Structures are given as structure tokens and as C-alpha cells.
């Protein structure tokens, strides 16, 4: 299985997230993971948040 991730840096989110990572899980659903400047996960959102 090949994994591909799209990292969007410096997205300037109102929630304070510095980065977003958009991923497609094995079942085909999408998830967005938001990270702070230290790459700590701040939230997970179903779909492309």
C-alpha cells in the first residue's frame, strides 16, 4: 500500500493551527490533522477540514 499525504504549511487558521495534513485512510475516507508550530497534534477532523 502506498501512502500519500498533503501537508499545507502556515495555513493561518483561526484555531491556531500552523499546519494541516490531509490524509486518506485505508477505507477511503479522508481526515484532516491539524498541528501546531511544534508539530503537536491539536485536532483531527473527518473530511477535508
Beta strands, then each sheet from edge to edge (+ up, - down):
strand 1: 6-9
strand 2: 19-24
strand 3: 30-35
strand 4: 41-46
sheet 1: 1+ 2- 3+ 4-
end
